[in-house]
């Protein structure tokens, strides 16, 4: 009988059955991923009505209206950099619209009280980012503030208790240097304006709270305008919570990526199109995402709780000239606007805004964008540990059952077998995650030379790194056949139950850490427990048929589909965030390895059931599968090598819509007379060589290597501290300018090029300069005059003992300080008070006024080369125009024209 059973079992392991079984597994995984893809990338149809919902008859959010605003901001006005005329045009446009809405709302029964403020703030603050201390000062940055509150009660006009507590809705209307900012943050500005239009025409009778709308004009300069509002505006004391809307992409749904209280997560639960998970919140808090928003200012200086939302997909175009309406996906603004309207309307109408305390003990996630689940950590703890208890009960049942069935095994033997299985699963996970790192090292090696071949399309990483991840998972399972000690009678069945046990133990451990993201382990454990129970009690063959596979294909199909459906949703969000982000993570970041590890984790977690399934046909078949995967990985590498050989190949990482980011700066040194061109990149790819060679050919000069490691990146202080991430080259422009400048040939070689520069030039002076010989303290006021310039920077070394930077004490020891300043349009200067301790060896000079501090002053010219092609010519020579002609189409450039001068004062 045993021989007959074994023969029948062998029939289940023919080539046909092997292929058929794998096809079932793969189809189940792909089906789950496809369903998840459908829901993940589904966005609502744009509402093209002119502001009233034809079904309800109420004013409602309209993408049509919002897109008109975005188009005006990003196309009619264009690059809205703080300090430029476009900044003024932007706030005048926003101001005209809110006054128009105020006028249109008058006379509507029950319409809210509609107040408008115009704020221009001057102050300073410390802003630390990327492990760098940045001292920020600003002058007359602009905010436009609107408040909607309950209508006046004719019987008690003095009762304005509804204005005591407000929710703040914030966006910024300025842009960074290299972008017209259709989504960042034209989208947020447009959404807020249309929400004002909608809500100002509704009946506010009975609303408990007010809504304050902050259109801030200086976020890209490191969150100056939001700091001005929360620290200086009269309404700041009434703000109880904040909703911040921003963007780092141009397509898809908005995502809730920060929330710091249960009440605000409950507010997000009201949205019609939920998309968010506490996992994003936990990841953002680690600092792995090199990004920040105004939300930081409201939390730090206002001690507020709130939520932070953003459009995030296709961030290849973030902060580039391609952030325009043409690349803004229809429906994305409808998604953002409808959700924003639902949140603030709920908070104003129904919520209790007092007594909200910051907390991180809330678990929340959406289910395929259809439902939003929210519960407390105490509830999560009970649910997760109850699941652990149920799973361990099931495992106890399995152990006792195996002990009492043929072939006979002792309980210690069975427990040791499962211990080995759990460790094999753990090591499979580790090696599966790490193995793609080896492929990444090959890609990034000088010999192979295919850095970032996965960059152009997020799914490329699955092809390039997927085989290595599977090899890593399966080869560990193969090696465990040869380890001494107890072993399962049926390796497939033992590993299958071992998967459930592994994630049960993982749930138990991560739950004890109190990290809300542990719910992911819990969902895996719950799915596996349900599937194991289904297999054990419904799908498994009769106990006597021990030579047949003990895990049914229906059970495999169900768990493969379920896990793929669940995890693929997170996968799409993860790669859509991280893959484009690698294009701006800096020249020293090993992005190939990072992306390889990410895909190793994705492949392992998505294909998890196959870790057990590979045992179904024995170790000889498993060995053949590993060999086939090795061949496949080799074939993929060959395809990548060939496909990345030219700039038009499929594996070349960049194209027009997935560009390589460049920073190009013309630097005019007013002290030395040098005029140079800086070319820098923000990624690790070596392809800048193509660009450098093209520029070298055009200008006929040799480049000088510049990078942070050599300590010579102070050329880029105008964008400090982001300059720490850059690496590149500097070209001496003097020969090119002398060759082309329109002056007499006889004096061309001796002509001082500084005389050909167009002013006015910035100035720096000291006022109220005094020295106290008893304390060794020198005190003075720095006065900086920079007409026609913006984004000025002062760098100096000193032991500062006091200054006018607010709410921040200087460092105790002598240090290098970098102070960035920005002025609103129409302002040409700024001041800062400083007191420094003079070194003892220099105090005699200080008494006679001979001791001087060295200041390096940098300022950006206001000319809009990126948007309008304007630049200050040197004589008749336009350097930036000549550079632009040399650049390939697969680049996106941030253009800077900077002057620098050294003062000893």
Secondary structure, 3 states (H helix, E strand, C coil): CHHHHHHHHHHCCCHHHHHHHHHHHHHHHHHHHHHHHHHHCCCCCCCCCCCECCCCCCECCCHHHHHHHHHHHHHHHCCCCCCCHHHHHHHHHHHHHHHHHHHHHCCCCCCCEEEEEEEEEEEEEEEEECCEEEEEEEEEEEEEEEEEECCCCCCCCCCCHHHCCEEEEEEECCCCCCCCCCCCCHHHHHHHHHHHHHHCCCCCCCCCCEEEEEEECCCCCCCHHHHHHHHHCCCHHHEEEEEEEEECCCEEEEEEEEECCHHHHHHHCCCCCCCEEHHHHHHHHHCCCCCCCCHHHHHHHHCCEEEEEEEEECHHHCCCCCCCHHHCCCCHHHHHHHHHHHHHHHHHHCCCCCCCCCCCCEEEEEECCCEEEEEEHHHHHHHHHHHHHHHHHHHHHHHHHHHCCCCCCCHHHHHHHHHHHHHHHHHHHHHHHHHHHHHHHHHHCCCCCCCCCCCCCCCHHHHHHHHHHHHHHHHHHHHHHHCCCCCCCCHHHHHHHHHHHHHHHHHHHHHHHCCHHHHHHHHHHHHHHHHHHHHHHHHCCCCCCCCCCCCCHHHHHHHHHHHHHHHHHHHHHHHHHHHHHHHHCCCCCCHHHHHHHHHHHHHHHHCCCHHHHCCCCHHHHHHHHHHHHHHHHHHHHHHHHHHCCCCCCCCCCCECCECEEEEEEEEEECCCCCEEEEEEECCCCCCHHHHHHHHHHHHCCCCEEEEHHHCCCHHHHHHCCHHHHCEEEEEECHHHHHHHCCCCHHHCCCCCHHHHCCCCCCEEEEEEEEEECCCCEEEEEEEEECCCEEEEEEEEEEEEEEECCCCCCCCCCCEEEEEEEEECCCCCEEEEEEEEECCHHHHHHHHCCCCCCEEEEEEEECCCHHHHCCCCCECCECHHHHHHHHCCCCEEEEEEEEEEEEEEC
